[in-house]
Amino acid sequence: MNVHCTQLPAFVDGELPLEHHEDFRAHLASCEACGVRFHDLLQADILGRLAHAKAEQTPEATEAPPAPWP
């Protein structure tokens, strides 16, 4: 593990300064551990976004059910 490995969360979260992106991407291409972790973090992010979107689409328990067709 080196200093670039510690930058992975900041890169994924968009908090790594732009001037460090090129060096970090080069590291990511050569570090298998970071590549695996990067993949895992992206999957977790995608799943979180999907769950959030689904939760926003789900009617709340306090809402009345839709009226039946006449």
Secondary structure as UniProt FT lines:
FT   TURN            3..4
FT   HELIX           5..7
FT   HELIX           8..12
FT   TURN            13..14
FT   HELIX           18..20
FT   HELIX           21..30
FT   HELIX           32..57
FT   TURN            61..62
//
